[in-house]
Amino acid sequence: MPLRASVPSPTRAPRTPALTRAAGLGLASVALGVTLAACSPQAALNTLTPTRGLNVTQNVRYGPDPRNVLDVYAPQDVTGAPVVLFIHGGSWQGGDKEGHKFVGESLARAGYVTGVMNYRLAPQNRYPSYVQDAAAALKVLRERARSYGGSPDNLFVTGHSAGGFNAVEVVDNARWLREAGVPISAVRGVIGVAGPYSYDFRDFPSAVAFPAGATPDEVMPDRHVRPDAPPHLLLVAANDTTVAPANAANMEAALQRAGVPVKRTVLPGVNHITVMAAVARPLTFLGSTRQQMTYFIEAHRLK
């Protein structure tokens, strides 16, 4: 079963440039040629990323909903390491942390305490519920950071596609971290991977993830940038046919207007799926996603 595109393709032309029609290679076509009968491409990839030698804590609860859990992947024998929260994609309607074990493993091998979270899904749960979940997960990860070998004041938030929206919105909109009790000074950086930060969701099936009657001005991260936000890295897949590059360009412009440091990087040769698959250590030949992420974290972490 191929990975679900994180923002469904439109059935008609949008009023503003945002998402283009979904297509692209599934992860099954790139996972080192491995085909596992009756397994999803993500499951196949996860078999290539053993966690031996890491400390893995599963299903850490951060809220009352059954999906309010995260898995933590940590290097052994570290103290004061950067702490990274990763948020999966899935059009706010699907996806899970189990399918992103490869992200936790890869970033933990790089030396970072990494939380991979689940969140409440649409259409039963609409904006801002999944953003509030990200804030709550970050709070718990920060509170327990030292027990995993991390620093509570050395936080990074990242996500892919819909999860990239969540990552940027939870940090840039002053409301969410304030309500969760997470000081913005503790967040050292944000990494968005192929995120839909600036589009008219009313023209797409993903409208079910937002309140009826809402407008882009009310929910899009590029409309909510706080001037004290931390540095951002916005990664764009050159061959993305699911999330249009205008999303990152508009987000970059909004951050620049607010005086927030931002770098927008277009990664050649990858699409909406493979840009995230390239984080997996066996698949770094696909593109430089993992390298770009680790360079950014090293440049902005507390020393």
Backbone bond lengths (Angstrom), bond angles and torsions (degrees), N, CA, C in turn:
res aa  C-N    CA-C-N  psi(-1)  N-CA   C-N-CA  omega(-1)  CA-C   N-CA-C  phi
1 M - - - 1.467 - - 1.519 108.50 -
2 P 1.336 119.25 123.63 1.450 120.27 -177.16 1.516 111.68 -71.05
3 L 1.318 115.13 156.26 1.444 119.42 175.72 1.521 109.85 -61.38
4 R 1.298 116.41 140.22 1.454 121.47 179.34 1.518 109.60 -73.49
5 A 1.309 117.68 133.89 1.458 120.38 174.84 1.513 109.06 -61.48
6 S 1.323 116.69 137.24 1.453 120.05 -170.62 1.508 114.15 -73.66
7 V 1.333 119.06 -21.49 1.452 121.65 170.79 1.517 106.79 -134.87
8 P 1.334 119.52 116.58 1.450 120.52 -173.93 1.512 112.01 -60.74
9 S 1.343 115.44 152.42 1.450 120.44 179.34 1.514 110.06 -71.52
10 P 1.349 117.04 152.10 1.456 120.00 -177.80 1.518 111.46 -75.66
11 T 1.314 115.32 158.99 1.461 120.22 173.49 1.518 111.47 -97.14
12 R 1.336 116.67 -8.59 1.452 121.47 175.09 1.510 108.13 -149.51
13 A 1.318 116.80 168.68 1.458 120.43 -176.89 1.519 110.53 -67.64
14 P 1.329 118.90 136.21 1.460 122.12 179.14 1.519 111.63 -73.47
15 R 1.336 115.96 159.29 1.459 120.14 177.06 1.521 111.16 -75.59
16 T 1.343 116.67 -27.74 1.456 120.25 177.62 1.509 107.86 -130.67
17 P 1.345 118.18 151.50 1.464 119.56 -179.23 1.511 109.72 -61.96
18 A 1.290 116.94 129.94 1.453 119.04 177.98 1.500 110.21 -156.18
19 L 1.315 117.32 -84.28 1.444 120.75 -175.55 1.516 109.45 -105.35
20 T 1.312 117.10 139.60 1.450 120.62 174.09 1.506 108.91 -106.22
21 R 1.329 117.03 174.18 1.462 119.75 -172.03 1.519 111.97 -65.33
22 A 1.329 114.26 137.86 1.458 119.47 -176.22 1.512 110.42 -71.46
23 A 1.307 114.19 136.47 1.458 122.05 173.54 1.510 104.86 -160.42
24 G 1.295 117.84 -159.94 1.464 121.09 173.13 1.499 112.17 107.50
25 L 1.289 113.17 161.75 1.451 120.75 179.79 1.510 110.92 -66.54
26 G 1.310 116.35 140.07 1.446 120.92 168.89 1.506 109.62 -80.38
27 L 1.308 115.35 158.87 1.462 119.39 -179.22 1.514 111.26 -61.96
28 A 1.347 116.84 -24.17 1.461 119.13 -179.31 1.523 112.29 -60.75
29 S 1.320 117.07 -28.85 1.458 119.73 -176.54 1.510 113.22 -80.39
30 V 1.337 116.72 -8.33 1.464 118.93 -175.66 1.515 113.82 -122.17
31 A 1.296 118.35 -8.15 1.467 119.87 -173.45 1.519 111.24 -74.24
32 L 1.328 114.37 62.12 1.455 122.50 175.04 1.516 112.93 55.39
33 G 1.344 115.47 26.44 1.460 119.47 177.87 1.514 113.38 72.69
34 V 1.321 116.52 11.33 1.461 119.57 -178.00 1.526 109.33 -84.01
35 T 1.309 117.87 130.31 1.455 122.45 173.94 1.521 108.22 -123.06
36 L 1.312 114.81 118.39 1.458 119.29 179.84 1.519 107.88 -111.62
37 A 1.302 116.55 118.92 1.460 120.77 -177.96 1.519 110.38 -58.78
38 A 1.338 113.93 136.35 1.461 122.63 176.01 1.522 113.16 65.09
39 C 1.324 119.02 15.47 1.453 121.93 178.79 1.517 109.64 -114.77
40 S 1.339 116.52 147.04 1.455 120.01 174.18 1.516 109.34 -73.89
41 P 1.352 117.59 160.48 1.459 119.42 175.34 1.521 112.64 -57.07
42 Q 1.343 116.97 -37.76 1.455 119.26 177.73 1.518 110.82 -63.92
43 A 1.327 117.27 -41.80 1.460 119.96 178.41 1.524 110.72 -63.10
44 A 1.330 115.64 -38.84 1.460 119.26 177.53 1.516 110.80 -61.92
45 L 1.332 116.10 -43.91 1.453 119.80 178.99 1.517 111.49 -65.13
46 N 1.319 116.62 -40.50 1.458 119.66 -179.05 1.526 112.33 -62.84
47 T 1.344 117.13 -28.17 1.468 118.17 176.92 1.521 111.50 -69.51
48 L 1.333 117.05 -18.24 1.459 121.10 178.68 1.521 112.57 -90.66
49 T 1.333 117.59 2.49 1.456 121.01 -176.49 1.526 110.59 -127.51
50 P 1.315 117.82 70.45 1.462 120.06 179.63 1.526 111.23 -65.77
51 T 1.313 115.57 147.35 1.468 120.70 -176.81 1.526 112.25 -101.32
52 R 1.310 116.95 13.86 1.459 120.22 177.26 1.531 110.36 -55.70
53 G 1.316 116.52 132.04 1.462 120.82 -179.17 1.516 113.87 92.10
54 L 1.329 117.40 -4.01 1.461 122.23 175.24 1.527 109.88 -109.16
55 N 1.310 116.08 157.30 1.459 121.23 170.81 1.525 108.08 -94.84
56 V 1.323 117.18 116.41 1.461 121.76 -176.89 1.525 109.13 -117.60
57 T 1.325 115.59 124.89 1.464 121.84 177.20 1.517 107.90 -118.45
58 Q 1.313 116.96 116.71 1.456 121.02 -174.55 1.520 111.92 -97.63
59 N 1.325 114.46 150.42 1.468 123.64 170.91 1.528 112.99 57.18
60 V 1.319 115.25 47.23 1.463 120.56 171.85 1.523 107.70 -72.10
61 R 1.323 116.49 123.17 1.461 119.33 -173.87 1.522 110.38 -85.65
62 Y 1.358 115.59 134.42 1.463 119.99 176.68 1.524 112.76 -123.15
63 G 1.334 117.34 0.68 1.458 121.23 179.35 1.513 110.33 -168.36
64 P 1.351 117.43 178.46 1.468 121.33 -172.00 1.528 115.26 -81.66
65 D 1.326 118.75 -20.81 1.458 120.50 -177.15 1.523 110.73 -72.58
66 P 1.341 118.58 148.28 1.469 119.57 178.21 1.521 114.16 -54.49
67 R 1.336 117.58 -28.65 1.462 119.83 179.75 1.530 113.09 -89.66
68 N 1.308 117.70 2.50 1.466 120.55 178.86 1.524 110.69 -84.03
69 V 1.344 115.31 65.91 1.460 121.58 -179.90 1.529 108.59 -140.08
70 L 1.328 115.68 156.39 1.455 121.80 175.60 1.507 109.76 -143.07
71 D 1.326 115.47 155.18 1.463 122.20 173.89 1.517 108.02 -105.33
72 V 1.325 116.56 140.98 1.459 121.56 -178.91 1.522 109.23 -116.24
73 Y 1.321 115.14 126.27 1.460 123.72 177.53 1.523 107.27 -112.01
74 A 1.331 117.14 122.56 1.459 119.63 -175.75 1.524 110.98 -134.61
75 P 1.331 116.73 142.58 1.465 119.31 172.17 1.522 109.36 -65.20
76 Q 1.283 116.08 156.77 1.458 120.18 176.34 1.521 110.09 -83.28
77 D 1.329 115.97 145.89 1.469 122.61 171.50 1.521 112.36 59.50
78 V 1.350 117.17 46.04 1.458 120.09 174.11 1.521 109.36 -118.02
79 T 1.310 115.84 155.44 1.462 122.61 172.02 1.520 108.09 -139.11
80 G 1.307 116.17 140.55 1.455 120.82 177.34 1.511 115.00 68.66
81 A 1.326 117.70 21.92 1.467 121.08 -178.42 1.527 110.42 -72.22
82 P 1.322 117.86 152.47 1.470 119.79 170.52 1.527 110.81 -57.85
83 V 1.316 115.04 147.45 1.458 122.31 -179.64 1.530 108.24 -116.22
84 V 1.325 116.48 124.68 1.458 121.83 -175.22 1.530 109.38 -117.57
85 L 1.323 116.83 129.66 1.465 121.73 171.88 1.516 107.84 -103.67
86 F 1.346 116.43 123.21 1.467 121.54 177.18 1.521 110.20 -107.97
87 I 1.362 115.38 137.24 1.461 122.16 -177.29 1.534 108.80 -122.01
88 H 1.315 117.58 122.09 1.465 121.92 -175.39 1.520 112.15 -74.35
89 G 1.335 115.43 161.95 1.452 122.26 173.56 1.521 111.17 -93.32
90 G 1.341 115.51 -168.82 1.461 121.12 -178.74 1.506 112.81 133.90
91 S 1.350 117.30 26.47 1.467 122.19 179.12 1.524 112.41 59.12
92 W 1.346 116.63 25.05 1.464 123.41 -177.05 1.525 111.75 63.86
93 Q 1.343 117.16 5.98 1.467 120.78 -175.78 1.528 113.20 -119.81
94 G 1.314 117.85 -6.45 1.461 120.95 -177.83 1.519 110.45 -155.80
95 G 1.314 114.46 -173.01 1.461 120.19 -178.53 1.514 111.85 90.38
96 D 1.325 115.28 161.43 1.457 120.02 179.39 1.521 110.18 -162.71
97 K 1.312 114.86 166.78 1.464 121.30 -179.48 1.517 111.66 -67.23
98 E 1.328 117.68 -30.94 1.458 120.50 -178.54 1.530 111.02 -61.05
99 G 1.309 117.23 -33.78 1.451 120.67 178.86 1.506 114.20 -76.66
100 H 1.342 117.56 -3.45 1.457 121.35 -177.28 1.527 112.57 -124.02
101 K 1.310 114.46 28.03 1.465 119.52 171.53 1.518 110.95 -53.80
102 F 1.345 116.82 -35.98 1.461 120.44 -177.47 1.520 112.07 -62.98
103 V 1.342 117.71 -28.29 1.463 120.61 177.59 1.525 109.92 -71.71
104 G 1.330 116.45 -47.49 1.455 119.77 179.03 1.509 112.32 -60.08
105 E 1.336 115.60 -43.72 1.462 119.91 179.83 1.520 111.32 -63.47
106 S 1.329 116.92 -45.23 1.456 121.48 -175.94 1.522 111.86 -64.35
107 L 1.326 117.18 -45.69 1.457 119.78 -178.23 1.525 111.81 -74.12
108 A 1.327 117.13 -31.82 1.468 118.76 175.09 1.522 110.89 -66.45
109 R 1.334 117.72 -38.05 1.471 120.29 176.69 1.528 110.89 -64.23
110 A 1.335 116.65 -25.21 1.463 120.70 177.52 1.530 111.96 -79.61
111 G 1.340 116.51 -6.68 1.452 120.31 176.11 1.512 115.57 107.33
112 Y 1.347 116.94 13.18 1.455 120.42 -174.68 1.531 111.70 -113.48
113 V 1.322 115.99 138.83 1.458 120.96 170.25 1.525 106.75 -73.69
114 T 1.329 116.87 120.09 1.456 120.70 -169.16 1.522 111.53 -124.57
115 G 1.329 115.86 121.86 1.447 121.39 173.77 1.516 110.20 -98.94
116 V 1.332 116.68 130.15 1.466 122.60 177.33 1.522 106.65 -115.33
117 M 1.324 117.04 113.97 1.461 121.00 -167.41 1.523 113.75 -106.84
118 N 1.331 114.68 153.73 1.461 123.26 160.88 1.526 108.20 -95.95
119 Y 1.328 116.27 161.49 1.460 120.40 174.57 1.524 109.14 -148.00
120 R 1.309 115.77 163.19 1.463 120.54 179.13 1.530 110.20 -64.12
121 L 1.332 114.83 141.80 1.454 120.60 -171.50 1.529 112.41 -108.62
122 A 1.317 114.84 150.25 1.460 122.87 171.64 1.533 108.97 -79.58
123 P 1.320 118.98 161.08 1.459 126.49 3.65 1.529 115.01 -84.36
124 Q 1.328 116.95 -6.11 1.467 118.42 179.38 1.526 110.98 -64.67
125 N 1.325 116.01 -32.26 1.458 121.52 -179.05 1.521 108.38 -124.83
126 R 1.313 116.14 118.08 1.455 121.23 -175.84 1.529 110.37 -110.01
127 Y 1.330 115.09 169.21 1.455 120.15 174.96 1.523 109.00 -49.00
128 P 1.341 118.43 134.00 1.462 128.04 9.25 1.521 115.14 -101.70
129 S 1.335 118.73 20.37 1.458 119.75 -171.93 1.524 112.44 -56.83
130 Y 1.337 117.50 -44.58 1.461 119.72 -177.37 1.529 112.11 -72.44
131 V 1.332 117.06 -23.97 1.467 119.94 173.97 1.520 109.69 -75.21
132 Q 1.309 116.93 -41.05 1.464 120.12 175.19 1.523 111.14 -61.25
133 D 1.337 116.89 -34.84 1.463 120.03 176.08 1.523 111.05 -62.90
134 A 1.331 116.84 -40.45 1.464 119.95 178.28 1.517 110.67 -62.16
135 A 1.327 117.43 -41.05 1.464 120.93 178.48 1.529 111.09 -64.49
136 A 1.344 116.05 -42.09 1.467 119.68 179.85 1.525 111.22 -66.52
137 A 1.339 116.65 -39.96 1.465 120.21 178.51 1.518 110.81 -64.83
138 L 1.333 116.75 -41.31 1.459 119.70 178.97 1.529 111.05 -64.42
139 K 1.323 116.72 -36.52 1.468 119.94 178.09 1.523 110.88 -61.67
140 V 1.333 116.58 -47.87 1.462 120.25 -178.76 1.530 110.67 -66.44
141 L 1.322 116.64 -41.36 1.463 119.87 178.50 1.521 110.48 -62.05
142 R 1.318 117.19 -39.11 1.466 120.77 177.89 1.528 110.88 -67.09
143 E 1.332 116.68 -44.52 1.464 120.03 -178.51 1.519 112.31 -62.09
144 R 1.341 116.77 -31.05 1.469 120.35 -177.47 1.524 112.84 -103.59
145 A 1.310 116.65 7.65 1.465 120.55 -172.84 1.520 112.81 -54.28
146 R 1.315 117.35 -46.07 1.466 120.05 -176.26 1.523 111.82 -63.96
147 S 1.320 117.40 -32.78 1.464 119.39 -179.94 1.522 112.00 -67.64
148 Y 1.326 116.81 -20.90 1.465 121.62 177.06 1.526 112.84 -97.66
149 G 1.341 116.62 -2.75 1.462 120.45 -177.57 1.508 113.72 95.01
150 G 1.335 117.43 11.77 1.453 121.12 -178.08 1.508 113.21 -104.85
151 S 1.315 115.56 173.79 1.460 122.78 177.75 1.515 109.78 -105.10
152 P 1.328 119.40 128.60 1.468 121.44 -179.97 1.521 113.50 -69.81
153 D 1.315 117.45 -12.00 1.454 120.97 -179.83 1.522 111.87 -112.56
154 N 1.327 115.88 23.94 1.463 121.98 -176.62 1.534 108.14 -133.88
155 L 1.356 115.80 54.77 1.456 121.80 -170.62 1.527 111.86 -97.27
156 F 1.329 115.17 144.90 1.461 122.91 172.30 1.524 107.79 -132.47
157 V 1.326 115.82 145.00 1.464 121.18 179.22 1.519 107.73 -123.74
158 T 1.329 116.13 131.65 1.458 120.68 -179.02 1.521 109.89 -142.84
159 G 1.317 116.09 158.69 1.456 120.25 177.93 1.511 110.76 -167.47
160 H 1.330 114.56 160.07 1.461 121.99 -178.89 1.519 109.83 -111.10
161 S 1.319 116.44 131.49 1.451 123.96 175.17 1.528 110.58 56.78
162 A 1.337 119.97 -120.57 1.454 119.95 177.69 1.528 111.07 -54.59
163 G 1.321 116.32 -35.53 1.462 120.11 176.20 1.516 112.50 -67.24
164 G 1.347 116.93 -28.37 1.451 120.32 173.96 1.523 111.49 -67.20
165 F 1.325 116.22 -40.06 1.468 120.97 172.53 1.523 109.29 -56.02
166 N 1.336 116.33 -50.61 1.466 120.33 -177.96 1.526 111.60 -59.14
167 A 1.342 116.06 -42.66 1.465 120.69 -177.28 1.523 111.11 -63.71
168 V 1.328 116.82 -44.86 1.456 120.76 -178.56 1.521 110.83 -71.38
169 E 1.314 117.56 -44.14 1.458 121.47 -178.50 1.525 111.66 -64.08
170 V 1.320 118.24 -40.85 1.463 119.44 -175.82 1.521 111.98 -66.58
171 V 1.320 116.85 -29.47 1.461 119.95 179.83 1.523 111.66 -90.75
172 D 1.317 117.47 -41.02 1.463 119.90 -171.51 1.521 113.91 -79.19
173 N 1.314 117.48 -29.69 1.458 121.25 176.85 1.526 107.77 -83.82
174 A 1.325 116.33 115.29 1.468 120.77 -172.57 1.529 112.91 -57.98
175 R 1.317 116.84 -21.46 1.467 119.69 -173.66 1.523 113.26 -66.36
176 W 1.335 118.48 -43.67 1.455 120.43 -162.87 1.528 113.09 -72.33
177 L 1.318 118.40 -47.29 1.462 119.08 179.41 1.521 110.88 -70.30
178 R 1.325 116.88 -33.95 1.466 119.20 177.02 1.524 110.49 -61.64
179 E 1.326 116.81 -45.09 1.469 119.59 -179.52 1.518 111.75 -66.46
180 A 1.340 117.53 -31.27 1.462 121.03 -179.66 1.529 112.16 -83.95
181 G 1.311 117.90 -12.75 1.455 120.73 -179.44 1.510 113.95 81.19
182 V 1.337 117.01 28.23 1.467 121.50 176.92 1.519 108.39 -104.41
183 P 1.330 118.89 117.72 1.468 119.46 179.77 1.519 111.41 -67.52
184 I 1.332 116.56 134.30 1.456 120.17 -179.03 1.524 110.59 -62.55
185 S 1.326 117.77 -26.94 1.468 120.78 -179.97 1.521 112.35 -65.25
186 A 1.348 116.98 -19.21 1.467 120.27 179.83 1.519 111.87 -79.01
187 V 1.330 117.53 -17.38 1.465 121.62 -177.96 1.523 108.41 -92.72
188 R 1.315 115.56 116.50 1.462 121.05 -174.43 1.526 113.02 -90.14
189 G 1.332 116.94 -19.76 1.452 118.32 -178.83 1.516 112.65 -176.59
190 V 1.338 115.07 162.21 1.465 123.42 -179.95 1.521 108.03 -129.75
191 I 1.342 116.00 135.44 1.464 121.09 177.23 1.522 108.21 -123.84
192 G 1.324 115.85 114.60 1.456 121.02 175.58 1.517 109.77 -102.19
193 V 1.322 117.16 129.12 1.463 122.45 -179.82 1.528 108.31 -114.37
194 A 1.323 116.33 108.56 1.469 122.40 177.06 1.521 112.10 53.75
195 G 1.317 116.81 45.79 1.453 120.65 -176.14 1.519 114.02 -90.73
196 P 1.342 117.28 146.90 1.474 122.30 175.96 1.525 110.83 -91.19
197 Y 1.318 117.08 78.25 1.458 122.67 -172.55 1.517 113.39 -86.77
198 S 1.351 117.56 -11.22 1.460 119.28 -169.35 1.530 109.67 -155.53
199 Y 1.325 117.23 79.80 1.463 119.34 179.05 1.525 109.88 -150.16
200 D 1.308 115.62 159.89 1.454 121.04 179.46 1.527 108.34 -88.32
201 F 1.310 115.02 90.92 1.465 121.85 -174.72 1.524 112.01 -60.08
202 R 1.323 117.78 -18.89 1.474 120.65 -177.47 1.518 112.28 -65.75
203 D 1.331 116.76 -15.29 1.461 121.54 -179.73 1.528 112.63 -95.21
204 F 1.338 117.82 7.89 1.459 120.62 -172.24 1.525 111.02 -134.76
205 P 1.338 116.86 157.40 1.465 119.14 175.30 1.527 113.58 -58.62
206 S 1.333 117.69 -23.48 1.464 120.47 178.40 1.521 112.51 -68.83
207 A 1.330 117.82 -0.25 1.467 120.66 174.59 1.526 111.53 -57.71
208 V 1.334 117.34 -25.16 1.470 120.00 179.95 1.519 112.41 -66.67
209 A 1.334 117.23 -11.22 1.467 120.37 178.44 1.520 112.65 -88.15
210 F 1.345 116.96 -1.85 1.459 121.33 -176.20 1.527 109.96 -125.29
211 P 1.325 117.06 156.22 1.460 119.26 -177.35 1.523 112.52 -62.69
212 A 1.308 115.90 144.05 1.465 120.34 175.51 1.526 109.19 -59.65
213 G 1.322 115.49 131.76 1.451 120.11 179.06 1.513 114.73 86.48
214 A 1.333 117.49 -4.73 1.464 120.14 179.53 1.528 110.01 -72.17
215 T 1.314 116.20 158.34 1.459 122.96 177.84 1.523 109.72 -119.58
216 P 1.333 117.66 160.91 1.463 119.31 176.70 1.524 113.37 -56.31
217 D 1.315 118.30 -35.58 1.459 119.94 179.30 1.523 112.21 -60.98
218 E 1.315 116.44 -26.28 1.463 119.98 -177.72 1.526 113.10 -85.01
219 V 1.335 117.78 -21.89 1.459 118.29 -170.68 1.528 115.52 -127.43
220 M 1.326 119.00 -18.91 1.462 119.40 -173.20 1.532 111.73 -77.89
221 P 1.328 117.62 135.76 1.468 120.73 -178.15 1.524 114.40 -58.85
222 D 1.333 118.05 -31.78 1.470 118.13 -178.33 1.524 112.19 -69.88
223 R 1.331 117.88 -9.37 1.458 121.15 176.31 1.538 111.82 -96.37
224 H 1.332 117.32 -0.47 1.470 120.92 -168.86 1.532 113.54 -124.18
225 V 1.306 118.67 23.74 1.467 120.31 -170.74 1.529 111.44 -75.71
226 R 1.299 115.49 123.25 1.461 122.20 175.45 1.530 109.17 -84.12
227 P 1.323 119.39 142.17 1.465 120.10 -177.23 1.522 114.01 -69.34
228 D 1.335 117.18 -18.28 1.464 119.87 -179.96 1.530 112.51 -98.87
229 A 1.334 117.19 17.51 1.470 120.85 178.97 1.523 110.26 -65.22
230 P 1.332 117.65 151.76 1.468 121.70 179.87 1.523 111.22 -77.94
231 P 1.317 118.18 173.55 1.470 121.00 178.36 1.531 112.20 -58.61
232 H 1.336 114.70 150.73 1.464 122.00 -178.87 1.528 110.45 -124.73
233 L 1.323 114.87 144.37 1.456 122.43 167.14 1.518 106.96 -119.50
234 L 1.320 116.61 122.35 1.463 122.08 179.25 1.516 108.14 -112.43
235 L 1.334 116.99 111.63 1.453 122.28 -178.66 1.521 109.58 -98.87
236 V 1.332 115.51 129.89 1.452 122.76 -177.03 1.523 108.81 -119.36
237 A 1.326 116.89 132.55 1.460 121.10 175.64 1.520 109.22 -83.67
238 A 1.330 116.96 123.43 1.467 120.65 -175.90 1.520 112.31 -60.20
239 N 1.338 117.50 -30.87 1.465 121.46 -177.05 1.528 112.31 -105.76
240 D 1.319 117.01 26.24 1.464 121.35 -177.96 1.523 109.93 -72.52
241 T 1.316 117.07 120.31 1.455 121.93 174.74 1.527 111.70 -111.52
242 T 1.326 116.01 15.31 1.461 121.49 179.05 1.518 111.69 -111.45
243 V 1.316 117.06 -47.15 1.468 122.29 177.29 1.522 108.05 -116.07
244 A 1.313 116.29 119.76 1.457 120.98 -175.43 1.523 111.37 -70.29
245 P 1.332 118.00 147.21 1.470 121.52 -179.03 1.517 113.34 -62.73
246 A 1.338 117.94 -19.51 1.468 120.11 177.76 1.522 111.85 -58.67
247 N 1.340 117.12 -27.86 1.465 119.48 178.90 1.516 111.69 -59.32
248 A 1.324 116.65 -49.56 1.464 120.28 -179.56 1.521 111.23 -70.49
249 A 1.336 117.23 -37.50 1.465 119.96 179.19 1.527 110.69 -63.10
250 N 1.331 117.13 -42.42 1.459 120.42 178.53 1.522 111.46 -67.54
251 M 1.332 115.82 -38.32 1.463 119.45 178.88 1.523 110.68 -66.02
252 E 1.319 115.77 -42.66 1.466 120.25 177.35 1.525 110.69 -58.47
253 A 1.319 116.69 -45.42 1.462 120.54 -179.18 1.529 111.49 -62.44
254 A 1.332 116.87 -40.32 1.464 120.42 179.27 1.527 111.01 -65.15
255 L 1.321 117.02 -41.28 1.461 120.64 178.14 1.524 110.84 -65.55
256 Q 1.316 116.66 -41.23 1.461 120.03 178.69 1.521 111.40 -63.46
257 R 1.312 117.70 -40.79 1.465 120.96 178.05 1.523 111.51 -61.01
258 A 1.329 116.19 -33.90 1.464 120.89 179.67 1.531 112.79 -84.40
259 G 1.326 116.90 -4.60 1.458 120.12 -179.09 1.510 114.22 79.75
260 V 1.333 117.08 21.47 1.463 121.99 -179.59 1.532 109.23 -92.00
261 P 1.322 119.06 129.32 1.467 120.07 178.00 1.527 110.90 -61.04
262 V 1.334 116.92 132.85 1.460 120.91 -178.51 1.513 109.61 -149.27
263 K 1.325 115.05 142.81 1.456 121.84 172.82 1.519 108.07 -128.14
264 R 1.328 116.73 123.94 1.465 121.96 176.50 1.522 107.59 -107.10
265 T 1.331 116.13 123.38 1.460 121.57 -175.74 1.518 109.70 -125.25
266 V 1.325 116.39 125.67 1.461 122.09 175.80 1.529 108.36 -93.23
267 L 1.319 116.54 122.03 1.456 121.97 -176.96 1.527 109.70 -96.45
268 P 1.319 117.76 119.10 1.463 120.68 -177.02 1.521 112.28 -72.89
269 G 1.328 115.15 151.16 1.461 121.00 169.71 1.507 116.26 78.99
270 V 1.329 118.60 2.77 1.465 120.57 -178.89 1.524 109.75 -120.74
271 N 1.329 115.23 155.21 1.450 121.02 176.94 1.522 109.79 -115.57
272 H 1.319 116.74 -166.46 1.462 120.25 -173.29 1.529 112.35 -63.35
273 I 1.306 117.06 -29.50 1.464 121.24 179.86 1.526 111.22 -89.87
274 T 1.319 116.57 -48.92 1.465 119.36 -173.53 1.524 112.70 -70.76
275 V 1.339 118.40 -20.80 1.456 119.07 176.04 1.522 110.77 -62.89
276 M 1.333 116.88 -30.96 1.472 119.83 176.95 1.520 110.93 -87.40
277 A 1.330 116.58 -37.29 1.464 119.24 178.00 1.519 111.48 -58.16
278 A 1.333 116.94 -30.00 1.467 121.20 -178.17 1.518 112.88 -66.97
279 V 1.327 117.76 -10.45 1.470 120.31 173.93 1.526 110.61 -70.38
280 A 1.325 116.71 -30.40 1.465 120.55 179.50 1.522 110.18 -63.08
281 R 1.297 117.15 133.99 1.471 119.67 -175.87 1.528 112.99 -59.84
282 P 1.344 120.08 -36.63 1.468 117.91 177.79 1.529 113.61 -70.86
283 L 1.352 117.79 -12.29 1.461 120.54 -173.93 1.529 112.84 -117.56
284 T 1.311 117.87 19.51 1.460 119.06 -179.48 1.528 112.10 -66.06
285 F 1.332 117.22 -15.90 1.467 119.60 175.97 1.526 111.97 -65.37
286 L 1.333 117.14 -18.17 1.465 120.45 -179.29 1.523 112.00 -69.49
287 G 1.313 116.88 -34.37 1.458 121.07 -175.92 1.515 110.40 179.89
288 S 1.313 116.07 178.82 1.470 121.00 -171.18 1.520 113.75 -99.81
289 T 1.329 118.17 22.70 1.462 120.59 -177.35 1.521 112.03 -54.44
290 R 1.316 117.17 -51.23 1.462 120.55 -177.94 1.522 110.46 -61.94
291 Q 1.309 117.15 -43.86 1.456 121.10 179.83 1.526 111.26 -61.94
292 Q 1.327 116.75 -43.48 1.457 120.34 179.53 1.530 111.01 -62.77
293 M 1.328 116.38 -41.23 1.458 120.59 -179.61 1.526 111.29 -65.11
294 T 1.315 117.22 -46.39 1.459 119.54 -177.36 1.523 111.53 -69.59
295 Y 1.332 118.20 -36.61 1.465 120.65 175.24 1.524 110.59 -59.17
296 F 1.328 115.74 -44.14 1.465 120.55 -179.14 1.527 110.64 -64.21
297 I 1.322 116.98 -45.65 1.462 119.78 -179.72 1.530 110.63 -62.83
298 E 1.311 117.03 -43.54 1.462 119.53 179.67 1.527 111.45 -64.37
299 A 1.325 117.37 -33.37 1.468 120.18 -178.67 1.522 112.00 -72.40
300 H 1.343 117.98 -26.27 1.461 120.59 -171.80 1.536 114.26 -117.54
301 R 1.295 117.71 -3.07 1.474 120.29 179.12 1.514 111.05 -68.59
302 L 1.331 115.01 158.09 1.460 119.36 169.75 1.519 108.82 -67.75
303 K 1.290 116.61 133.91 1.475 120.73 -179.26 1.523 110.50 -91.54
